[in-house]
Amino acid sequence: MAKVPLHAVHDDDLQGVLEALGLARAFAAGQLRCKFCGDVVTWATLHAIFPDGGEVKLACSKPECVKALLRYLDERREQR
């Protein structure tokens, strides 16, 4: 099995990550949506923050969106 680095952020550090990415104000205002379903992402539903074509996108924690994120990441890995 190939080893893949795991990039994770503790819940306590998420606000700082959003601030560093310039997304904190939009996130707090409910302006950021899941790439896969379009729902507003909140603290309760945030599953992932990831790069997408030079932008930063979010994925919510709905099972279908988590699966879509995994497929998306697999496809990107295959393209390399």
C-alpha positions in Angstrom: 0.0 0.0 0.0 1.3 3.4 -1.0 1.9 5.9 1.8 0.1 9.2 1.3 0.7 12.2 3.5 -2.3 13.3 5.7 -3.0 17.0 5.9 -5.3 17.7 8.8 -6.3 20.7 11.0 -7.6 20.5 14.5 -11.0 22.0 15.1 -9.4 24.6 17.4 -7.3 25.8 14.5 -10.0 26.1 11.8 -10.7 29.8 12.5 -7.1 30.6 12.0 -6.9 28.6 8.7 -10.0 30.4 7.4 -8.5 33.7 8.3 -5.2 32.8 6.7 -7.0 31.8 3.5 -9.0 35.0 3.5 -12.3 33.1 4.0 -13.2 33.9 7.6 -15.6 36.8 7.0 -17.4 35.0 4.1 -17.7 31.8 6.2 -19.1 33.7 9.2 -21.6 35.5 6.9 -22.9 32.1 5.5 -21.6 32.9 2.0 -19.5 29.8 1.4 -21.1 26.8 -0.2 -20.3 23.1 -0.7 -18.7 22.5 -4.0 -20.8 19.4 -4.5 -24.3 20.2 -3.3 -24.3 24.0 -3.1 -25.5 24.1 0.5 -24.1 26.7 2.9 -21.3 25.2 4.9 -21.3 25.9 8.7 -19.1 24.9 11.6 -21.5 21.9 12.1 -21.3 20.8 8.5 -17.7 21.6 7.4 -15.9 18.4 6.3 -13.0 19.7 4.1 -11.2 22.7 2.7 -9.3 22.0 -0.5 -7.7 23.7 -3.6 -9.6 23.6 -6.8 -8.3 25.3 -9.9 -6.5 28.1 -8.1 -9.4 28.7 -5.7 -10.2 27.3 -2.2 -13.4 25.2 -2.0 -15.3 23.6 0.8 -17.1 20.3 1.1 -19.9 19.7 3.6 -20.3 16.5 5.7 -23.3 15.0 3.8 -22.3 11.4 2.9 -22.9 12.0 -0.8 -20.6 15.1 -0.7 -17.9 13.2 1.2 -18.1 10.5 -1.5 -18.0 13.1 -4.3 -14.9 14.7 -2.7 -13.1 11.3 -2.6 -14.0 10.7 -6.2 -12.8 14.2 -7.1 -9.5 13.8 -5.3 -8.9 10.3 -6.9 -9.5 11.8 -10.3 -7.0 14.6 -9.7 -4.5 12.1 -8.4 -4.9 10.0 -11.6 -4.3 13.1 -13.8 -0.9 13.7 -12.3 
